[in-house]
Amino acid sequence: MILAAVLFVAKSILLPGHALAAPEAAGATASGLGLIAAALATGISTLGAGIAVGTAGAAALGAMSERPESFGRALIIVGLAEGIAIYGLIISIMILSRI
């Protein structure tokens, strides 16, 4: 799915037909590519954060079952993994503010 999206974006950028398009169409293409970039930034960072939280959360629960006093450290590690999604969201907001 991601490969298809990358190929679609590459095709739309590299085709010479876009060089002959009207200025209105060029503005619409740039706006559309900005929306795709914002969606990819949010989607990929959220996917990575989900994988990180799942892995870190499982390890944190395992550590807390053996040593209950490690709760604070485990919570910090899982919180850092959630920060990945927040950074992706911030990048998306920055991209959308430029469109």
C-alpha positions in Angstrom: 0.0 0.0 0.0 2.8 2.4 0.9 4.7 1.4 -2.2 1.7 2.2 -4.4 1.4 5.6 -2.7 5.1 6.3 -3.3 4.9 5.2 -6.9 1.8 7.4 -7.5 3.5 10.5 -6.0 6.7 9.8 -8.1 4.6 9.3 -11.2 2.7 12.6 -10.7 6.0 14.5 -10.1 8.1 13.1 -12.9 5.6 13.1 -15.8 6.3 15.9 -18.2 2.6 16.7 -18.6 2.6 18.6 -15.4 5.2 21.1 -16.8 2.7 22.1 -19.5 -0.3 22.4 -17.1 -2.0 25.6 -16.3 -0.9 27.6 -13.2 -4.2 26.8 -11.5 -3.5 23.1 -11.9 0.0 23.5 -10.6 -1.3 25.1 -7.4 -3.8 22.3 -7.0 -1.1 19.7 -7.4 1.1 21.4 -4.9 -1.8 21.6 -2.4 -2.6 17.9 -3.0 1.0 16.8 -2.5 1.1 18.9 0.7 -2.0 17.0 2.0 -0.4 13.7 1.1 2.8 14.7 2.9 0.8 15.6 6.0 -1.1 12.4 5.9 2.1 10.3 5.5 3.8 12.2 8.3 0.9 11.4 10.7 0.3 7.9 9.5 3.8 6.6 9.5 4.7 8.2 12.8 1.6 6.8 14.4 2.3 3.4 13.1 5.9 3.6 14.5 4.6 4.8 17.8 2.1 2.0 18.0 4.8 -0.6 17.4 7.1 1.1 19.9 4.4 1.3 22.6 3.4 -2.3 22.1 7.0 -3.5 22.4 7.9 -1.2 25.3 4.6 -1.8 27.1 5.0 -5.5 27.0 8.5 -5.3 28.3 7.4 -2.8 31.0 4.7 -5.2 32.2 7.2 -8.0 32.3 9.6 -5.9 34.3 6.9 -4.7 36.7 5.7 -8.3 37.4 9.2 -9.1 38.6 10.0 -5.7 40.3 6.9 -3.6 41.1 9.1 -0.6 42.0 10.1 -0.2 38.3 6.7 1.3 37.5 8.0 4.9 37.2 10.8 4.0 34.8 8.4 1.8 32.7 5.9 4.6 32.5 8.6 7.1 31.2 9.8 4.6 28.6 6.2 4.1 27.2 5.7 7.9 27.3 8.8 8.5 25.2 7.5 6.0 22.7 4.2 7.9 22.5 6.1 11.1 21.8 6.9 9.7 18.3 3.2 10.1 17.3 3.1 13.6 18.8 6.1 14.7 16.7 4.5 13.4 13.6 1.3 15.3 14.4 3.4 18.5 14.9 5.1 18.0 11.5 1.7 17.5 9.9 0.4 20.7 11.4 3.5 22.6 10.2 3.0 21.2 6.7 -0.7 22.1 6.6 0.0 25.6 7.8 2.2 26.1 4.7 -0.5 25.0 2.2 
